[in-house]
Amino acid sequence: MVREQGGWVLTSAIANSSLGFIFWAFAARLFSSDAFGIAAALVSLSSLATSIGILGLDNGLVRFIARADRPRALMRKLLLIGGSLSAVTGLVLSFSVLAISNAAAQQWSVLVLLAVVLTTAQTWFQITDSGILAARRGQFLATRAIAFGVVKIVVLVAIVGAGASGLFAAYVLPLLAVVLVSLFFVDRLWPERNDVGAPVRFREVAHLSVGNWISGLAYSMPSRVGPSIMLIFLGPSPVSYFFIALQVAEVLNYIPEALSKSLFAHASIQNRLGAALTSSMRRLLGVIMLPLVALGIVLASVGMTIVGGTQYGTHGLALQLFLVATLPKAGIQLYKAQFNVDRRPVALIVMGSTLGLATIVFFVLFLVRGVPADWLPLAWALGGALALGVGWLLSRWKKPAKEEP
C-alpha cells in the first residue's frame, strides 16, 4: 500500500513540478525580467501566506479523518478555518511587500487581489490533497496536478504582453478553477457519517496541527521569503535567476516529500511506523536522489540555459548549490513522517525551526557581507545539514506515544 500510494503521489509531484518548470521557463522567455521577478516574488510570498494560514490542518486531517464519526464535516470545518486565515494573511503580506518595494505601482490593486485569491486556493488545494490521500485515492492527485499544469501554460501563452499582473493571473486563475471543481468531488470520497468512527474534537486535531504548522512555516520560510528579500535589496532582475534555480531544484524536493506523505498516510491508519519500513524508504531515497543530484550538478549550466537562455546559463552555480541542499531535506522528510505518526509536535517544531532559522541567518549574513547572488543558495545547504542533524538526535530521544482510545 505504501509503494502503490507513494507511486501515485510521486506521479502527482512530478507532474506538478515538471509542468510548473515548463510554465516558468515559458514565462522567462515571454515576459520581461522585471515582470518575471515581481510575479515570482508574489508566488513565493503567497506560498508563505498559505503556510501561515493553513495552520498545519492538512496533516491533522490525514491523521484523524479515517477515525472521525463525521469525516465530511471535519474536512469542511478545516477548509473554512484554513481558507479564511490564508486570505487575511495573503492580503497583509502582499500589501506590505509591494508597498515597501514600490514595484508595479500601477498594477498594485490587481496584484494584491490575485495574491489573496492564490493563498486561499492553495490552502484549499492542500487540504483537499490530504483528504484524497487519506482516502487512498492517490490516482486523483495526479489527474488534478496535470489539469492545473496544462491549463496554466495555455493561459500563459494566451496573455503574452500583459505585464506582471497578466503573468501572475496566468498562475492564479487556473488553480482557482481546479480547486473549485475538486471541492465537489473530494467531499464525496468520505461518507457523511462513519458508523465505526468516534467524535473528533478540534482540540485533538489542533494539538498535532500546530506542531506541523510551526514546523512547516519555519521549513518553508527561506524559499518563500528569500525572493521577496532579494526584491527589496537587489531589485527584480536578480530574483529571476535565483527563482529559476530554486524552482528547478524543487523538482527533486518533491520526490522525498511524496514518499513521506505516503508513509505518513499509511502509518496513520496502522497507528505506528515500523523501523524496517522507515529504513527501506531511506535506502530507496538514497538510490533515487544521489544519481539525480550528481547529474543535475554536471548539467546545471546547460539546464539554466535551456530554461531562460544564455543570460540564465551563466548562473549555473546557484542551481548546483540548490541541488546539494535537496539531500539533507530528503532525510528531514522521513523524520517528519516519523514525528507525525508518533504525535510529537515539539520534535516537529524544533527540527523545522532549525532549518528555517538557520537558513535565513546564513542568507542574511551572506547578503550583508556582499556575497555574490549565485552563492546565496549555499545558505539552503548549510541550514538543511544542521536541521538533519537535529532530526537525527530527536529520533534517538523518543518518549512513548500516548495510548489512543
Sequence and secondary structure as in RCSB ss.txt:
>XXXX:A:sequence
MVREQGGWVLTSAIANSSLGFIFWAFAARLFSSDAFGIAAALVSLSSLATSIGILGLDNGLVRFIARADRPRALM
RKLLLIGGSLSAVTGLVLSFSVLAISNAAAQQWSVLVLLAVVLTTAQTWFQITDSGILAARRGQFLATRAIAFGV
VKIVVLVAIVGAGASGLFAAYVLPLLAVVLVSLFFVDRLWPERNDVGAPVRFREVAHLSVGNWISGLAYSMPSRV
GPSIMLIFLGPSPVSYFFIALQVAEVLNYIPEALSKSLFAHASIQNRLGAALTSSMRRLLGVIMLPLVALGIVLA
SVGMTIVGGTQYGTHGLALQLFLVATLPKAGIQLYKAQFNVDRRPVALIVMGSTLGLATIVFFVLFLVRGVPADW
LPLAWALGGALALGVGWLLSRWKKPAKEEP
>XXXX:A:secstr
 HHHHHHHHHHHHHHHHHHHHHHHHHHHHHS HHHHHHHHHHHHHHHHHHHHHTTTHHHHHHHHGGGBSSHHHHH
HHHHHHHHHHHHHHHHHHHHHHHHHHT SGGGHHHHHHHHHHHHHHHHHHHHHHHHHHHTT HHHHHHHHHHHHH
HHHHHHHHTTT HHHHHHHHHHHHHHHHHHHHHHHHHTTS S  TT B   HHHHHHHHHHHHHHHHHHHHHHHH
HHHHHHHHH HHHHHHHHHHHHHHHHHHHHHHHHHHHHHHHHHHHT   HHHHHHHHHHHHHHHHHHHHHHHHTH
HHHHHHHH HHHHTTHHHHHHHHHHHHHHHHHHHHHHHHHHTT HHHHHHHHHHHHHHHHHHHHHHHHTT  GGG
TTHHHHHHHHHHHHHHHHHHHS        
